Amino acid sequence: MKKDRWSGELETARSVRWQRPPAAARRRARRMPSSAALPAPTPRSTRKRSMQPADIRSLATAWSTPQVENHSFEEAEITLRVSSDGQEGLLGVDGRIWLEGSSTGSADAGPVDVALVQGEHVLAHARVDDGGMFNFVEALSGAWTLEFHLTGGRCLVIEGESR
């Protein structure tokens, strides 16, 4: 048997009860171009790190006292909290949706697409499950709507007004 560069490693592996790979697998491995091999990982000491902390105060303005609203529909219960920053026109809309059909296996029990809409424009979108929370912070003026598109095709709409 011809000694190849792998035989020493294979003999070591067999001594600890590993089996030698089939000849076809060894031939394919030898024919692989060296560019197919993955590059070596970057050593930890040379990885670029940022010493700058994340900016967690980007919305650090005086927000108004939130207005809490509860909405009941045949298909769902929705709780909203709406607040504004009072200076830059930012409006925060967050809430949670509970689906009525989730315990009965209704077709509407799947994920819900929540869209914050102003006029003809969708400003923000989130997909939430039953009991899931959503959070939007957008620059709004005037009327806006929240649309909840249920899996069964129904759409629940809540209208709001910027203060």
Secondary structure as GFF3:
##gff-version 3
##sequence-region A 1 163
A	DSSP	alpha_helix	7	15	.	.	.	ID=ss1
A	DSSP	alpha_helix	23	31	.	.	.	ID=ss2
A	DSSP	three_ten_helix	34	36	.	.	.	ID=ss3
A	DSSP	three_ten_helix	44	46	.	.	.	ID=ss4
A	DSSP	beta_strand	67	72	.	.	.	ID=ss5
A	DSSP	beta_strand	76	84	.	.	.	ID=ss6
A	DSSP	beta_strand	90	99	.	.	.	ID=ss7
A	DSSP	three_ten_helix	100	102	.	.	.	ID=ss8
A	DSSP	three_ten_helix	107	109	.	.	.	ID=ss9
A	DSSP	beta_strand	112	118	.	.	.	ID=ss10
A	DSSP	beta_strand	121	128	.	.	.	ID=ss11
A	DSSP	beta_strand	133	139	.	.	.	ID=ss12
A	DSSP	beta_strand	143	149	.	.	.	ID=ss13
A	DSSP	beta_strand	155	161	.	.	.	ID=ss14
###
